[in-house]
């Protein structure tokens, strides 16, 4: 018997998922898959029992400047006026942001999908809002497997690589294998 999913598709104008290896790199491109802790954060935000699967596609990248501030504060005194000013140093970091991300989330029940369908999500940053787009679709696991996109299959294996530390499981290392179906960067996914 095939597993049946209830799928909600989210879309937005742009999105950035910061790789765990990029702390303050001058140029960083968005990660193109969700880690276990990101999926768990989405599950908690949506208030659903489980997110079974996901697929993520986008139309390419746009490099955008992001202004950051240092943690420290510089104090400067102008002796002539006895004026004290405080300033935080800034820098501009370039981010390769996904254009038009499309995220398919598979839920085990219609109720979970309906709950999720009434809410927005953030891919990682608060400004990367994606909204439900289209109706809830019921599909079998083999049909979901045909959806174009990037999906990190969680767990360790021969082809698995480390994707960060799980903040929900005492900082345990997270591993996964990247499953790429179709052409997830480009226009093939638009009508799916």
C-alpha distance (Angstrom), angle and dihedral (degrees) to the residues before:
residue distance angle dihedral
X1 . . .
X2 3.80 . .
X3 3.79 121.4 .
X4 3.78 112.3 -113.7
X5 3.80 121.6 -144.8
X6 3.79 133.0 -164.8
X7 3.80 105.5 -141.4
X8 3.80 128.2 -155.6
X9 3.80 118.0 -170.6
X10 3.80 119.4 -150.6
X11 3.80 124.4 -165.4
X12 3.78 136.3 -179.2
X13 3.81 141.6 162.6
X14 3.82 96.9 -101.3
X15 3.79 143.9 -8.3
X16 3.78 141.7 -171.6
X17 3.81 125.6 -162.4
X18 3.78 108.2 -172.0
X19 3.80 113.9 -135.9
X20 3.80 113.0 -127.0
X21 3.81 90.4 -124.5
X22 3.83 92.4 59.3
X23 3.77 110.2 83.2
X24 3.78 103.8 153.5
X25 3.79 102.1 -20.3
X26 3.78 114.2 162.6
X27 3.83 90.8 -128.6
X28 3.81 123.6 23.9
X29 3.79 129.5 168.1
X30 3.77 121.0 -147.6
X31 3.76 117.7 -95.7
X32 3.81 108.2 -112.9
X33 3.81 98.5 -145.3
X34 3.79 139.3 51.3
X35 3.80 121.6 -109.3
X36 3.81 123.0 -140.1
X37 3.82 92.0 -102.7
X38 3.83 91.5 49.8
X39 3.82 90.7 51.8
X40 3.83 90.0 47.2
X41 3.81 90.4 50.2
X42 3.80 89.9 51.3
X43 3.81 90.8 47.9
X44 3.80 90.8 52.6
X45 3.81 93.4 45.4
X46 3.82 91.6 50.3
X47 3.82 93.1 44.0
X48 3.82 94.3 -132.7
X49 3.81 130.8 141.7
X50 3.82 96.7 -120.7
X51 3.80 146.1 -13.0
X52 3.80 102.5 -142.7
X53 3.82 101.0 -173.6
X54 3.79 142.5 -8.9
X55 3.80 139.7 -160.6
X56 3.80 125.0 -166.7
X57 3.82 128.4 -164.6
X58 3.80 134.3 167.2
X59 3.81 141.9 177.8
X60 3.81 97.4 -114.1
X61 3.78 137.3 -76.9
X62 3.79 135.5 -60.2
X63 3.79 116.5 -163.1
X64 3.80 108.4 -135.6
X65 3.78 131.9 178.7
X66 3.79 118.0 -116.5
X67 3.81 119.0 -165.9
X68 3.79 114.4 -140.9
X69 3.80 132.0 -175.3
X70 3.76 127.5 -142.4
X71 3.78 120.6 -116.1
X72 3.80 92.5 -121.9
X73 3.79 127.3 78.1
X74 3.80 122.6 -139.4
X75 3.80 118.1 -144.0
X76 3.77 118.0 -151.7
X77 3.79 127.3 -175.8
X78 3.79 122.3 -161.4
X79 3.82 101.8 -152.2
X80 3.79 96.4 -161.1
X81 3.81 91.8 62.2
X82 3.83 98.7 21.1
X83 3.77 86.2 -126.9
X84 3.80 119.3 155.4
X85 3.79 120.5 -156.1
X86 3.77 130.7 -175.8
X87 3.77 122.3 -151.2
X88 3.79 138.0 173.7
X89 3.78 117.9 -142.9
X90 3.79 115.0 -117.3
X91 3.78 134.1 -156.5
X92 3.80 134.8 -176.5
X93 3.79 116.3 -127.3
X94 3.80 121.8 -170.0
X95 3.80 117.0 -128.1
X96 3.80 125.2 -167.1
X97 3.79 98.5 -140.3
X98 3.82 122.2 -164.6
X99 3.79 113.6 -115.6
X100 3.81 118.2 -137.1
X101 3.80 97.8 -8.2
X102 3.79 115.5 -159.1
X103 3.80 116.7 -160.7
X104 3.81 123.3 -170.0
X105 3.82 113.8 -162.5
X106 3.82 119.8 -169.4
X107 3.80 118.7 -150.1
X108 3.81 128.4 -168.8
X109 3.82 96.1 -132.6
X110 3.78 138.4 36.8
X111 3.82 88.9 -125.9
X112 3.82 92.6 57.9
X113 3.81 90.3 47.6
X114 3.81 91.6 50.2
X115 3.81 90.9 49.6
X116 3.82 90.3 49.8
X117 3.81 92.8 44.2
X118 3.81 90.5 62.6
X119 3.82 93.7 57.0
X120 3.78 142.3 65.2
X121 3.81 124.8 -129.0
X122 3.78 136.3 -152.5
X123 3.80 116.6 -137.7
X124 3.82 90.9 -145.8
X125 3.78 110.9 -53.5
X126 3.81 119.6 61.1
X127 3.79 91.1 -121.8
X128 3.83 92.7 57.2
X129 3.81 96.1 82.5
X130 3.79 119.7 172.0
X131 3.79 122.6 -171.9
X132 3.82 132.3 -155.8
X133 3.79 109.5 -90.3
X134 3.79 121.3 -166.2
X135 3.78 131.1 -9.7
X136 3.80 128.0 -43.9
X137 3.80 107.4 -91.3
X138 3.78 126.0 -152.3
X139 3.78 113.0 -145.7
X140 3.77 139.9 162.1
X141 3.79 121.8 -112.5
X142 3.85 92.0 -106.4
X143 3.82 89.2 52.0
X144 3.82 90.9 49.6
X145 3.83 88.3 49.8
X146 3.82 87.7 60.9
X147 3.82 94.0 58.0
X148 3.77 112.8 111.5
X149 3.79 114.6 -114.9
X150 3.76 153.7 78.9
X151 3.80 117.5 -69.8
X152 3.77 127.7 174.7
X153 3.80 108.6 -142.8
X154 3.79 102.4 -147.8
X155 3.80 121.6 -127.7
X156 3.76 142.7 51.2
X157 3.78 125.0 -66.4
X158 3.78 143.0 131.3
X159 3.82 94.0 -66.7
X160 3.83 97.2 33.9
X161 3.78 122.1 121.8
X162 3.79 132.7 -169.3
X163 3.81 114.4 -95.1
X164 3.80 101.1 179.4
X165 3.78 142.4 -75.1
X166 3.80 122.3 -51.8
X167 3.79 110.8 -123.3
X168 3.82 89.9 -165.6
X169 3.83 94.9 56.0
X170 3.82 103.9 48.6
X171 3.80 93.5 -82.1
X172 3.82 94.2 -58.6
X173 3.82 115.2 171.2
X174 3.82 113.8 -98.7
X175 3.81 122.3 -142.8
X176 3.76 135.2 -176.2
X177 3.77 147.9 156.7
X178 3.79 118.7 -119.7
X179 3.81 114.7 -125.1
X180 3.81 113.2 -163.7
X181 3.80 117.9 -170.6
X182 3.80 123.9 -173.7
X183 3.81 119.4 -30.8
X184 3.82 103.7 -37.2
X185 3.81 94.4 176.7
X186 3.76 110.2 61.5
X187 3.76 138.1 26.4
X188 3.83 103.4 -50.1
X189 3.82 92.0 92.3
X190 3.82 98.3 50.3
X191 3.81 97.0 94.6
X192 3.81 96.7 37.2
